[in-house]
Every structure is written in C-alpha cells, then in structure tokens.
Amino acid sequence: MKVQAEISLYPLRQKDLTEPIQQFIESLKSNNLDVESGTMSSVISGDSKIVFQSLQKAFEQAAQKYELILTAKISNACPVIE
C-alpha cells in the first residue's frame, strides 16, 4: 500500500538544529523514499512498509546522538507523489 507522511523532527538542547535534521532526511532518502523538505516539515511517500521501517531506523539513529521529538501524520488517502 502506498502512503504519504508529513513529518517534523525537533532536536532538543542543540545549538545547531540543521545537522540532526539533515542526517535524519538523508537516512530517509537512502531508503528510496520520495522526500520533499519544507521549512517546518517534510513529506515522504512510498510503500507503507518502507515508510514505517525507514522512520524507525532514522529515528533510532538520530536518537543515539540527540534528544528528539518526531511528529508524523500518515495517510493512505493523500495523493502520492510520483
């Protein structure tokens, strides 16, 4: 099943917010997901299994180095970016 997710990553207690966010996004892209980055959130789309696994992997990698909040809204009804 194809899904689309709007995600936001909020690194806590960091002077530089860019590095943890970029690492998180690069991890998602490495799993062949479509990623559209915005100023406050990103939209990812792809097969549901890959989306969920990729979010888990990217979060766990980032959480080993940083304290984080990740929010996600996931839909199977939104148009999927091709």
C-alpha positions in Angstrom: 0.0 0.0 0.0 1.3 3.5 -0.9 1.2 6.1 1.9 2.3 9.7 2.4 3.5 11.1 5.7 4.1 14.6 6.9 6.9 14.6 9.4 8.7 17.1 11.6 11.8 16.4 13.6 12.6 18.7 16.6 16.1 18.3 18.0 16.2 19.4 21.7 19.0 21.2 23.5 21.1 21.7 20.4 22.8 24.9 19.2 22.7 23.7 15.6 19.4 22.2 14.5 20.5 21.7 10.9 22.8 18.8 11.3 20.4 16.4 13.1 17.6 17.2 10.7 19.8 16.8 7.6 21.1 13.4 8.9 17.5 12.3 9.5 16.4 13.3 6.0 19.4 11.7 4.4 18.6 8.5 6.2 15.1 8.5 4.7 16.4 9.3 1.2 18.8 6.4 1.4 15.8 4.0 1.5 14.5 5.2 -1.9 11.6 7.3 -0.4 10.4 10.4 -2.1 11.2 13.3 0.2 10.1 16.9 -0.2 11.6 19.0 2.5 10.0 22.2 3.7 10.8 24.8 6.3 8.9 23.2 9.2 8.2 19.7 7.9 8.9 17.2 5.2 6.6 15.0 3.1 7.7 11.4 2.4 5.9 8.9 0.3 6.3 5.3 -0.7 5.3 1.8 0.2 3.9 1.7 3.8 6.3 -1.0 5.0 9.3 1.0 3.8 8.0 4.3 5.2 7.4 2.8 8.7 10.7 0.9 8.7 12.6 4.0 7.4 11.1 6.3 10.0 12.0 3.8 12.8 15.6 3.4 11.5 16.1 7.2 11.0 14.7 8.0 14.4 16.8 5.4 16.2 20.0 6.5 14.5 19.3 10.2 15.4 18.2 9.3 18.9 21.6 7.7 19.6 23.2 11.2 19.2 20.4 13.7 20.0 17.3 14.2 22.2 14.4 14.5 19.7 10.7 14.9 19.1 9.3 13.3 15.9 5.8 14.1 14.8 4.2 12.2 11.9 0.8 12.3 10.1 0.4 9.3 7.8 -2.3 8.8 5.3 -3.3 6.3 2.7 -5.8 8.7 1.1 -3.4 11.6 0.2 -2.2 11.8 -3.4 1.2 10.0 -3.6 4.0 12.0 -5.2 5.4 10.1 -8.2 
